Amino acid sequence: MEAKMQQLAEVVDHLVRHEAFRIGPVVITTTVVNTWIVMAVLFAVVFLLTRKLDEKPKGAQALLEVAIEFFYSLIDTGMGKSGRKYLPIVGTLFIFIAFLNLSWFIPNMVPPTTDLMTTAALGITALALVHAMGIREKGLGGYIRHFAEPTPILLPMNLIEEVVRPFSLAIRLFGNMFGEKMVVTILFILAPLFAPTPVMALGILMGLIQAFIFTLLTVTYLATATHGH
């Protein structure tokens, strides 16, 4: 019992980032290292799934086709078929975030999305891409004017909304993943014999749901930026 209490006391310390090593004056944290590991795994998976593509999908390629159709349906809901050109943005966001969220299946790995710095970077990157696509679609002048739609009175509110959006994306993803990882870790400590299977199933579901929500919100923002309010 005493050992379990000690483990519970160390849960939060286990989840926060720590310095892994330094490259000159640059501090490389455990979150960065974990992200590199996830990226390496993702590149390996992508290579294995795409090295033998055929005109008639089968096996792993059929799975890729299903994933693409899923992304198309997500895009079509917000922007119609004209928005399918944004598949690289939407698909990359979902897959990358899903892999980050599910990385806790790697032994002793803390998902990078339990670090607010990671989710903030994802939120800022997503909104930067949204603005870039909006400018490319409407031109700089037209994109600036869309902030005054449907009426110029809403200009201040629209600008504030744009500033808040990356923070909203970041905090939502961080809060859900940090809370989930904390609960999972505590359950594994308290009930190591009974918790693993249902908790792992729940972890997969929650990781995919959080990736879906982040991607869906990005699609909504992209639709607003490129097609107007």
N, C-alpha and C positions, 0 to 999 in steps of 0.2 A: 504493500500500500504506500509505503514511504517512497519507494522508487517511482511509482506512478505519479505521485504528487510532484516529485522533482521533474519528471518528464513534462507534466502539464505546465509547470512554471516556465519551462524552456520553449514552449510552443511558439510564442510570438517572436522570441529571439531567433528561432529557426527560420521563420518566414521572412524576416526583414533582410535586406541586402547587406553584404559585408564586403570588405576589400579583399579581392582575390590575389592581385599582384599589381605591380606598377610598371609602366613603360615610360621611363623618365619621370616627368612630373605628373603624368596622366595616371589616374587611379582606375584600374579595371575592376569592377565589382562582380560579385557572384551572379547578379542578374545578367550582366553582359555576357559572361561565360556561358550561362545557361541558354541565353538567346543564340549564341554561336552554335551550341550543341544542337538545338532545335533546328536551326537553319541547315546544318550539315545533314541531319536526318531527313529533312524535307527535300533537300537537293537529291539525296540518294533515292528516296521514294519516287520523286518525279522522274529521275533517270530510268529507274526500273520499269515504271509504268509506261513510258513513252519511247523506249528504245526499239520496240517492234510494233509499229502501227500498221494497220491493214485497212483496206477499203471496207471490209466486212468486220465490224466490231465484234470482238469476242474476249472473254476473260476480263483482264484488267482494263482493256480498252473500252469494253462495254460499260464498266464502272465509271470511266472518265466521261463517256457519253451521257450517262445518267446525271453526273455532277454538272455537266455543261447545261443540260436541259433544266436542271434545278435553278442554276444561275440565270438562265434566260427567262424563266417564269418569274423570278424575283424582279428582274429588270423590267419585263413587260408590264408588270403590275404598276410600276411607278412611272415609266416613261414610254411604254409602247415598244414596238419592235425597232423603232428608230434608235432606241437607247442601247441596243445590243452591241454597239461598237465600244461600249464601256465595259465589256466583259472582262478584259484584263485587269481593270481596277477592282471590280466587284469580286471576281473569282480569287484574285490574289489576297485581298483583304480577308475574305472568309477563311480560306485555306490556311493562311499564315496565323491568324488569330486562333483558329481551331487547334492547330498544332501546338501553339504556345499554351493554350488552356489545358490540353490533354497531356502535356509533357510531364505531369506529376506521376504518370505511369512509369517513367524512367526512375529506377531506384535512387533515392536521396535527392531527387530533383525538385526544386521549388519552381513552379510555373512563373515565368517572367511577368505574366499579367497580374501577379499578386504584388507587383511593384508599381507604384503610382507613376514613376518616371517612364516606365515602358508604356503604360496606357496613355499617358500624356503625349508621348511621342507618336503613338498610333493615331490619337485624336487630331493632333496638329497636322500630321501627314495627310490624313484623310480629308481634312478641310482645305488644306493647301491644294490638293488634287481637284477638289470640287471647284474652288475658285479658278484654277487654271483652265479647267474644262469649260466653265462658264464664260471666261474671257475669250477662249478659242471659238466658242459657239456664237457669241453675241458681239464680239469685239469689245475693246476696253470701254468705250463710251456707252454702248448698249448695256454692258454688264453693270456699270456704275448706276445707270438710270433705273435698273430693275429694283434697286433698293428703295426707290420712291414709289413702287407699285404696291397695292392698287391705288394709293393716294399719297401725295407727298407728306401728309401729316404723319404717316407711319415710318418715315425715314429714320428718325432716331431709334425707334423700337426695332426696326429691321437691322440696323447697325449693331445695336446691343445684342440682338439675337445671334448675329454672326460671331461676335466675340465669345459668347457663352457656349456656343455649340461644341467646340473642342473640349472644354472643361466638362461639359455634360457627358460626352462620350467617354472621356477618360475616367471620371469618377464613377460612372455607372459600371463600367467593366472592372475597374479596380475593386470597388466595394463588393461586387458579387463574387469575384474570384478569390479575393482575400478571405471573405467570410466563409466561402465554401471550403477552401483549403484548411482553414482553422478548424471548422467543424469535423472535416474528414480526419485530420490529424488527431483530434481529441478522441473521436470514436475509435480509431485504431489503437490508441493507448488504453482506453477503458474496456473495450471489448474486442481484443485482437482475434478471437476465434469466430465471432459471429458477424462482425462489421464488414470485412473485406468485400464479399460478393455484392451485397446490395449497395454499399457505398461506392464501389467501382462503377456499377451500372448507373448510379445517380450522377457520379462524376462525369461520365461520358455524356450523359444527357445534358447536364448543366453547361459543360464546356461547349457543346455544339449550339445550345440555345443562346449563350452569350455571344458567340461568334455570329450567329444569325441576326441577333438584335443589333449589334454594332454595324453589320453590313446593311441591314434593312434601313437603318437610320441614315447611313451614308448614301444609299440609293435615293432616299427621300430628299436629302439635301442636294444631291446631284440633279434630280428632276427639277427642283426649284431653281437652281442656278442656270440650267440649260433651257428650260421650258417656261420659266416664269412662275409667279405665285398662282 
